[in-house]
Amino acid sequence: MLWQMIAIAFGAIRRRLLRSALVVITVGIGIAAVLTTVALTDGLKKHVQRNTSKAGRGVSILHNGFDDQPTGTGGPDLPENGRAASPKPSRRDHRLCWRDMADLAAAFPVMADAGGSEGRPVRFLPTVIDAATAGEGEAAIRHQTYVVFTVPDYQHTVTYGVAAGRFLTPDDLSDARPVCVLDGGMAREIWGAKVNFAWCLGRTVEVGGTSAARSAGSRLRLLVVGVMEEPFVLREQFKSMDSSRFGRGAIFSRLNLCNVYAPFPLAVPALAPGEESVALAGVRAPPDGPADGLVLWYGDDAPDVAMDAYEKRLNGWTKARGLKTFLLPQRFWLDKVGDTVANADVVGGVIWVVILLVAVVMITVINLVVVRERYREVAIRRTEGARRSDVVLQFMVESVLLALAGGALGIAGGVVGAHLLSDWVTHWLPAFTPRNFVLAVLLAILIGVLSTVLPAFRAGSLDPVKVLTRR
């Protein structure tokens, strides 16, 4: 019985090639749109997950309150070793100073693990983030960026490594060497998208606009000793989140991983012999010098509950001292990125549902016209003993066969379309899984069934005598 239905369906398809082609093309367009959307959204989720996993979840940034522009220290020219020699700056009210930073590190050295009395050490990394322009030589095009003056352990706050050269070393700190490490994105901005990172080593980058550069009297020349791996492909999307205000811009620049890293002492005024100082992460600084912030590194396997409890205590400590600070847990930013991608997945789902509904309506209209032209054929089959269910099944089989052909066309078109959009627009790879292809086939069958229900039942309910006697 079923084989007979299939044979009849193939015969009807051959007799009406134009209608069959229209149905196949309509289904193909719908399935191609669905497969392209699903593959690109799945690819986006995998791409963002792969990228953000390198940014370091167990990191929080404790920042001083920011003015619209970074605060300069002023002072004489830079000595030969590149260290800023300037008078001790006065402490501003309600702002963190290096004494506060050292006290904080001493007060909260350990974070208790969730559900246990044991704790893990929290590493405090002093950081000064300064707005700057960077370029090679006086004639080079300037690139707005941020110079992160920090310590060697800063490298461990992320899970990606050094692509060429090395990161900062303890000797760079102790000698205040005028060296720097570039993020891969920064190297590409300065020397072009196709630059070989190894070629960048030994080049000189000039930065201006930082406190250390102003102390030098003009610009700060830094020798490139390393280039970090490039973890982000979606860099332009993250740049759109940046802000002209220095505080927000500095944070988003750090998250964007497109910075210049230099030894922390370059941004700290030189200490006079016998002058009082505090030590933080092996670096000595004036106790009342204005500090920009700390990077708190818990380790990537630290539980969220424990980090939340620790940061609540830390916020209470700074508030009790009347300090104007804000804390940015990096895991919150990573979760927000994940939520944004999930919302994009929902939007993509709504889009392909609308596309499928349009395809169903269009094919239903085509089937209504075609079935109306076949009323006489249906009436003859009814007089030969065919039941109403046989008529409905005949049209269903015919429509499903056309839908399967359209589904095959749509799968091919979806694969090609997703790769074209990836190359020209999105710049992330689509993700094709067996689930996507099964979904495409099932949706093609669903389109065929839904678009034939109304025309088939109308044809099956006809009175064959009235149809045959009608002119």
C-alpha positions in Angstrom: 0.0 0.0 0.0 2.7 2.5 1.0 4.8 1.6 -2.1 1.8 2.2 -4.3 1.3 5.6 -2.6 5.0 6.5 -3.3 4.7 5.4 -6.9 1.6 7.6 -7.4 3.3 10.5 -5.6 6.4 10.3 -8.0 4.0 10.2 -10.9 2.3 13.4 -9.7 5.6 15.1 -9.1 6.8 14.4 -12.6 3.6 15.7 -14.1 3.9 19.0 -12.2 7.5 19.9 -12.4 7.1 23.6 -11.9 5.0 23.2 -8.8 7.5 20.6 -7.5 10.4 22.8 -8.1 8.8 25.8 -6.3 8.1 23.6 -3.3 11.6 22.2 -3.2 13.2 25.6 -3.5 10.9 27.1 -0.8 11.7 24.3 1.6 15.4 24.5 0.7 15.6 28.2 1.5 13.8 27.7 4.8 16.1 24.8 5.9 19.2 26.6 4.7 18.3 29.7 6.8 17.6 27.5 9.8 20.9 25.5 9.5 22.9 28.6 8.9 21.5 30.4 11.9 21.9 27.3 14.2 25.4 26.6 13.0 26.6 30.2 13.5 25.0 30.6 16.9 26.5 27.3 18.1 29.8 28.4 16.6 29.5 31.7 18.5 28.9 29.9 21.8 31.9 27.6 21.3 34.1 30.5 20.2 33.2 32.7 23.1 33.6 29.9 25.6 37.0 29.1 24.2 38.1 32.7 24.2 36.7 33.7 27.7 38.2 30.5 29.3 41.6 32.0 28.7 40.8 35.3 30.4 41.0 33.9 34.0 37.9 33.4 36.0 39.6 33.5 39.4 40.6 37.1 39.1 39.2 40.3 40.5 40.4 43.9 40.0 40.3 46.3 42.9 40.6 49.8 41.5 41.0 53.2 43.0 38.4 55.7 42.1 39.2 57.2 38.7 39.2 60.8 37.4 38.4 61.5 33.8 42.2 61.5 33.1 45.0 59.6 34.9 46.8 61.5 37.6 50.4 62.4 36.8 53.1 62.6 39.3 55.2 65.3 37.6 59.0 65.5 38.1 62.4 65.6 36.4 63.7 63.6 33.5 63.9 59.8 33.4 67.2 58.4 34.4 69.0 55.9 32.2 67.4 52.9 33.7 64.0 54.3 32.8 62.7 54.7 36.4 60.6 57.7 37.1 62.4 60.1 39.6 59.9 62.5 41.0 58.9 64.0 44.4 56.6 62.0 46.6 53.1 62.8 45.6 50.6 63.8 48.2 47.8 61.5 49.1 44.3 62.5 48.1 41.4 62.0 50.4 39.5 58.7 50.3 41.8 57.2 47.7 43.9 54.1 48.1 47.6 54.6 48.7 50.3 51.9 48.7 50.1 51.7 52.5 46.4 50.7 52.2 47.3 48.1 49.6 50.0 46.6 51.8 47.6 46.6 54.9 44.9 45.0 52.8 47.2 42.2 51.6 48.3 41.6 55.2 44.7 41.6 56.5 43.4 39.2 53.8 46.2 36.8 52.8 44.0 33.7 52.7 40.5 32.9 51.2 38.6 30.2 53.1 37.4 27.4 50.8 33.7 26.8 50.7 32.6 24.3 53.4 36.1 24.0 55.0 38.4 25.6 57.4 41.4 25.4 55.1 42.1 28.3 52.8 44.1 29.2 49.7 46.4 32.1 49.4 45.3 35.2 47.5 48.0 36.8 45.5 47.9 40.6 45.4 49.5 42.1 42.2 50.1 45.8 42.2 48.9 47.4 39.0 49.0 50.9 37.6 47.0 51.4 34.4 47.7 54.5 32.4 46.2 55.9 29.2 48.8 56.2 26.4 49.5 56.3 22.7 51.9 53.7 21.4 53.9 53.6 18.2 57.2 52.8 16.7 59.3 55.9 16.0 58.2 59.5 15.9 56.6 59.1 12.4 54.6 56.1 13.4 50.8 56.2 13.6 49.7 56.5 17.2 47.4 53.8 18.7 45.4 54.6 21.8 46.0 51.9 24.4 46.7 51.3 28.1 50.0 50.6 29.7 49.7 48.1 32.5 52.6 48.6 34.9 52.7 45.3 36.9 54.8 42.4 38.1 55.8 39.0 36.6 53.0 37.1 38.3 50.5 39.0 36.3 51.0 36.6 33.5 49.4 33.8 35.5 46.1 35.5 35.8 45.3 34.3 32.3 45.6 30.8 30.8 47.2 31.8 27.4 50.9 32.0 27.1 53.7 34.0 25.4 53.8 33.6 21.6 57.3 35.1 21.2 60.0 36.1 23.6 59.2 36.3 27.3 57.1 38.0 29.9 58.4 40.4 32.6 61.0 39.0 35.0 62.1 39.8 38.5 65.3 41.4 37.1 63.1 43.7 35.0 61.5 44.9 38.3 64.6 45.2 40.4 66.5 47.1 37.7 63.4 49.0 36.5 64.3 48.1 33.0 62.5 50.1 30.2 61.1 46.9 28.6 57.6 45.9 27.7 55.5 42.9 26.6 52.7 43.5 24.1 49.4 41.7 23.8 49.0 40.1 20.4 46.2 42.4 19.5 48.4 45.4 20.3 51.2 44.1 18.2 48.9 43.7 15.3 47.5 47.2 15.7 50.9 48.7 15.6 52.6 46.7 12.8 49.7 45.2 10.9 47.3 42.2 11.1 49.8 39.8 9.5 52.9 40.7 11.5 55.1 37.8 12.7 55.3 38.1 16.5 58.9 37.0 16.6 59.7 40.0 14.3 58.4 42.4 17.0 61.1 41.4 19.5 63.8 44.0 19.8 61.6 46.7 18.4 61.2 49.9 20.4 57.7 51.1 21.3 57.2 54.7 22.5 54.4 55.5 24.9 53.2 58.9 25.8 50.5 60.2 28.1 51.4 57.9 31.0 52.6 59.3 34.4 56.0 57.7 33.8 56.2 59.3 30.3 55.3 62.7 31.7 58.0 62.3 34.4 60.4 61.6 31.5 59.5 64.9 30.0 58.2 63.6 26.7 57.7 59.9 25.8 58.8 56.6 27.3 60.8 54.3 25.1 60.2 50.6 25.9 62.0 47.7 24.3 59.7 44.9 23.2 60.9 41.6 24.9 57.8 39.5 24.4 54.4 39.2 22.6 51.5 37.4 24.2 49.3 35.0 22.3 46.2 36.4 20.6 43.1 34.9 22.5 40.4 37.0 20.9 39.1 37.0 17.3 36.0 39.0 18.2 38.2 42.0 19.2 36.2 44.6 17.4 33.0 43.6 19.2 34.7 44.0 22.6 36.2 47.3 21.6 32.7 48.7 21.0 32.2 48.3 24.8 35.0 50.7 25.5 34.4 54.2 26.9 36.0 57.6 26.7 36.1 57.8 30.5 39.4 56.6 31.8 38.2 54.3 34.5 35.8 52.2 32.4 38.1 52.4 29.4 41.0 51.0 31.4 39.0 48.0 32.7 37.5 47.2 29.3 40.9 47.5 27.7 42.4 45.0 30.2 39.5 42.6 29.5 40.0 43.2 25.8 43.6 42.0 26.2 45.1 44.6 23.9 47.6 46.3 26.2 51.2 47.1 26.8 52.8 45.5 29.9 55.8 47.2 31.6 57.7 46.7 34.9 55.8 48.2 37.8 58.7 50.3 39.2 58.6 52.5 36.0 55.3 54.0 37.3 56.5 54.4 40.9 58.4 57.5 42.0 62.0 56.7 43.0 62.7 56.4 46.7 65.2 58.7 48.3 67.9 57.0 50.5 66.4 56.1 53.8 62.9 57.1 52.8 60.0 55.2 54.3 58.5 52.6 52.0 56.1 49.6 51.9 56.5 46.3 50.1 53.9 44.7 47.9 54.6 41.6 45.8 58.4 42.3 46.1 58.1 45.9 45.0 58.8 48.8 47.3 56.8 52.0 46.9 56.2 55.3 48.9 53.5 54.5 51.5 51.4 57.5 50.8 51.8 57.4 47.0 48.5 57.2 45.1 47.8 53.6 44.0 45.7 52.7 41.0 44.7 49.2 42.0 45.4 45.6 42.8 44.8 42.4 40.8 43.5 39.7 43.2 44.3 36.3 41.9 42.5 33.4 43.5 43.3 30.6 41.0 41.0 29.4 38.3 39.6 26.5 40.3 38.5 28.6 43.3 34.7 28.2 44.0 32.5 31.1 43.3 30.9 31.0 46.8 34.3 31.3 48.4 35.3 34.2 46.2 32.0 36.0 46.8 32.5 35.7 50.6 36.0 36.9 50.4 35.1 40.0 48.3 32.3 40.8 50.6 34.8 41.0 53.5 37.2 43.0 51.4 34.5 45.6 50.4 33.6 45.9 54.1 37.3 46.6 54.9 37.6 49.4 52.3 34.3 50.9 53.2 35.2 51.0 56.9 38.3 53.0 56.0 36.3 55.4 53.9 38.2 54.5 50.8 36.8 55.3 47.4 37.2 52.0 45.4 35.3 49.6 43.3 35.8 45.9 42.8 35.3 44.2 39.4 35.2 40.4 39.6 36.2 39.1 36.2 33.9 36.1 36.5 30.9 38.5 36.5 32.1 39.9 33.2 32.6 36.4 31.8 29.1 35.4 33.0 27.6 38.5 31.3 29.3 37.5 28.0 27.8 34.0 28.4 24.3 35.5 29.0 24.7 37.7 25.9 25.5 34.7 23.8 22.6 32.9 25.2 20.3 35.8 24.3 21.7 35.7 20.8 20.8 32.0 20.6 17.2 32.8 21.6 17.0 35.6 19.0 18.4 33.2 16.4 15.8 30.6 17.3 13.0 33.2 16.9 14.3 34.2 13.5 14.3 30.6 12.1 10.9 29.9 13.5 9.5 32.9 11.7 11.3 31.8 8.5 9.7 28.3 8.8 6.3 29.7 9.3 6.6 31.8 6.2 7.7 28.8 4.3 4.8 26.7 5.5 2.3 29.5 4.5 3.8 29.8 1.0 3.8 26.0 0.4 0.3 25.7 1.7 -0.9 28.3 -0.8 0.8 26.4 -3.6 -0.7 23.1 -2.5 -4.2 24.7 -2.2 -4.0 25.7 -5.9 -2.5 22.4 -7.1 -5.0 20.2 -5.1 -7.9 22.2 -6.5 -6.7 21.4 -10.0 -6.7 17.7 -9.0 -10.2 17.5 -7.6 -11.3 15.4 -10.6 -8.4 13.0 -10.1 -9.3 12.6 -6.5 -13.0 12.0 -7.3 -12.1 9.2 -9.7 -9.9 7.5 -7.1 -12.8 7.8 -4.6 -15.1 6.1 -7.1 -12.6 3.3 -7.5 -12.8 2.5 -3.8 -10.1 4.8 -2.3 -11.0 6.0 1.2 -10.7 9.5 2.5 -7.6 8.5 4.5 -6.0 7.1 1.4 -6.5 10.5 -0.4 -5.0 12.4 2.6 -2.1 10.0 2.8 -1.4 10.3 -0.9 -1.0 14.0 -0.7 1.1 13.7 2.5 3.5 11.3 0.9 3.9 13.5 -2.1 4.5 16.6 0.0 7.0 14.8 2.3 9.0 13.6 -0.7 9.3 17.1 -2.0 10.1 18.4 1.5 12.9 15.8 1.8 14.4 16.9 -1.5 14.1 20.5 -0.3 15.8 19.5 3.0 18.7 18.0 1.1 19.0 21.2 -0.9 18.7 23.3 2.2 21.4 21.4 4.1 23.9 21.9 1.2 22.9 25.6 1.0 23.1 26.0 4.8 26.7 24.6 4.9 27.8 26.9 2.1 25.9 29.9 3.4 27.3 29.5 7.0 30.9 29.3 5.7 30.4 32.4 3.5 28.9 34.4 6.3 31.8 33.2 8.5 34.4 34.5 6.0 32.7 37.7 5.1 30.7 38.9 8.2 31.0 37.0 11.5 34.7 35.9 11.4 34.0 32.9 13.6 33.7 29.3 12.4 30.2 27.7 12.3 29.6 24.6 14.3 27.9 21.7 12.5 26.8 18.8 14.7 24.8 15.6 13.9 22.0 17.2 15.9 21.9 20.2 13.5 21.5 17.9 10.4 18.8 15.7 12.1 17.0 18.9 13.1 17.1 20.1 9.4 15.6 16.8 8.2 12.9 16.7 10.8 12.0 20.4 10.1 11.7 19.6 6.4 9.3 16.7 7.1 7.3 19.0 9.4 7.1 21.7 6.7 5.8 19.1 4.3 3.2 17.8 6.7 1.9 21.1 8.0 1.7 22.6 4.5 -0.4 19.7 3.2 -2.9 19.1 6.1 -5.5 21.7 5.0 -5.4 21.0 1.2 -5.4 17.2 1.8 -8.3 17.1 4.1 -10.3 19.4 1.8 -9.6 17.1 -1.1 -10.5 14.0 1.0 -13.9 15.5 2.1 -15.1 16.1 -1.5 -18.3 14.4 -2.8 -17.0 12.5 -5.9 -20.4 12.6 -7.6 -20.7 16.4 -7.4 -17.1 16.8 -8.7 -17.6 14.4 -11.7 -21.0 15.9 -12.7 -19.6 19.5 -12.4 -18.5 21.1 -15.6 
